[in-house]
Amino acid sequence: FGPDLSRSGWVVVSFPSIASASFKATDRVTLDVSTASSAGMLWRKVGDAHGQARRASWRWTVIEGVPPTDLTRRGADDRALAVYFVFGAAADASRSPLALLGSPAVTALVYVFGGDKPAGAVLPSPHMGARGKFIVLRPADARKNAWFEESVDLAKDYARAFGTSPPLLLAVAISSDSDDTGRRNHARLRYLAINK
């Protein structure tokens, strides 16, 4: 992530009429994320070398987070952290982040720290419908100030969520959301890696 997010290829994405989340690189491998009645996304395109990536890993901790929410309800789906893996065709790769997420040809696996469902739950995204699937890794009531290590099989999870093999991996994003509850999130994510 660091020392500078933009020089490392990351772009901050804000949503219309919503205050933006704060993203800061605290060192080369660690991202600090905070929201205060706000939401946002940190986005990075994936190069050709990682387009066929089928596994990912990271560590994350929530210091302060919104209460459990229903992740399937638009306008009520706040969560402390989410990691997006966005899939589609190479022709879509040049689109802006919001245009890409809105494309009918694009799908996303979203791993979540938050919500009121148990770990392992697969849920439809209230914003992407059938094209987006939330996978709960840690519910909102998971222990605070504890680092959790995650290792996911993107190909296996994609098949479970969408019933097919994943297309090209186009982008990775990290989001935090607290505008619906009017609360605060403060979390960190580190050692994000994708590989074959």
N, C-alpha and C positions, 0 to 999 in steps of 0.2 A: 504493500500500500504506500509506503513512504520512500523517501522523506516527503514527497509532494504527490498528492493524489492525481492531479491533472497530468503531471509529467509521467506518471505511472500508467496513464491511459484511462483513468476513471473520470466519469462525468456525473455531476450531481443533477438529478431530475426532480423538478418540483411539479406539483399538481395545481391546476387552476383554482383560485380562491381558497387555497389552503396554505398556511404558513409552512415553510420548508424545514425539514429535519436538518440536523447538524452532523456532518461527517468529518472526522479529523484523523489523519494518520499519526499515531503516537510514536511509531517507529516503523521500520521497513515491513514488518509482518503483522502489525496490530492496527485495527481500526476502532475508533471510539465513536459511538453513535448516540445521539440524544434527541429527544423531541419534547416539546411542551405545547400541548394542544395542536400538534402539527404532524406532518407526514412527509415522506420523501423517499427517494431511492438513489443509490449509488450504482452506476451502470458501467460495464466494461465490455466492449466487443471482444469476441474470442477469435483469434487468428486461425488460419487454415491448419496450423499444426495441432490445434486442440479441437478442431471441429468434430472429430470422431471420438472425443473423450467419453468414457463410459463409467468413470468412477470419480468421486470427489470426497474431500475431507476438510475439516476445519475444527476449530475449538471456539466456543462462545460462552459468555457469561452475561447474566442480567443482574444489574445492580439495583435498579428500580424499574418496575414494569407496571403496565396497566392491568386491571383485574381480568379474570377470565371473561372472554367474549364469545359470541357465536360467529365463527369465521365464515359461515355461509351466508350471512346477512349483510347486504350492502348498507353502509351507514352505521354498522355496529360491529365491524370486523377488525378493531384495533388489535395490534400484537406488538410485542417488544422487538422481535427481530424475525426476518424472513430472508432466505437465500433463494433467489430465482435462477433457474437454468432454462434458457429460452431457446427453442428449437424451431427450425424452418428450412427454407430453401436458400441457397447461396444468393439468389437474386434479391432476397429480402434484406440481406445483411447491411446494406447502405442506408436503410431507413432510420429515422430518428427513433429513440427508445419508445415514446408513446405511440408513434405510428406503427412501430413493429409489434407492440403488444396488442394493438387494435386490429392487426391484419388477420383475416380469416384463415390464412395459411400457416399461422404461427401458433405453437403450443408452448406451455410452460409448466415445469415441475417447480413447486414452491415449497421448500422445507421451512417449517415454522417453529419458533419458540414463542408459544402463546396460545390463547384460545381455551375453550372449556371442554374440549374433547381429549380422550386419552392418547398417549403416544401410539403411533401406528395408524391412526385414523386417516383415511383418504377422503378429502372433501372437495366439492366443486367450488371454484373461485366465484365469488359474487360479481366480480368485474369482468372475467373472461368467459364465464359459462363453461361449456363442455371443453373449451380449449385450454383451460387452466385447472390444475389440480393442486390443492394444498395437502401436504403430508406433515402431520404433526409429529415432531421429534421430541419436543418438550412442551408440556402444557404450561399455562400461565402460572400455575401454583408450584412449579418445580423450584427447587432450592435456589435462593438468591445468593449472589456473591460466590458461586461455585463454578469452576470451569468444567464444561462438559465437552467431551471429545466425540465428534461425529464422523462416520465413514459411511458413505452411501453408494449404492450400486445404481447409477442413473439408468442403465439399460433395463435392469430388472424392475425398478420402480416405474419407469415409463411404460413398460409392458403391462404392469399391474394397473396403472392408472388409465392408459389409453388403448390397451389391447393390441398394440403393434410395436415394432422396433422403433427406436428414436431416429428421427432424421438428423440433419446437421445441427450441432450445437453452435448457436450464433452469438450468444451473450450470456453473461453472468451479472446478477444484480443483488444488492443487499438493501433491504428496506426496513423502515420502522414507522409505526403508525399510532398516533394517540389523539387525533383530532376529534373522533366521535365521542370518546369518554371525557375529553378535556383534561386528561391526566398527563403524567410525565413518563418517559422511558429513558433509561440510561443503560447502555449495554456495550460490550466489546466483542469483537470477533478477530481471531488471529489464525495464522498458518493456513489460509485458504489455498487449496491445491486441487487441480483437476488433472486427470491422467487417463491413459488407456488401460 
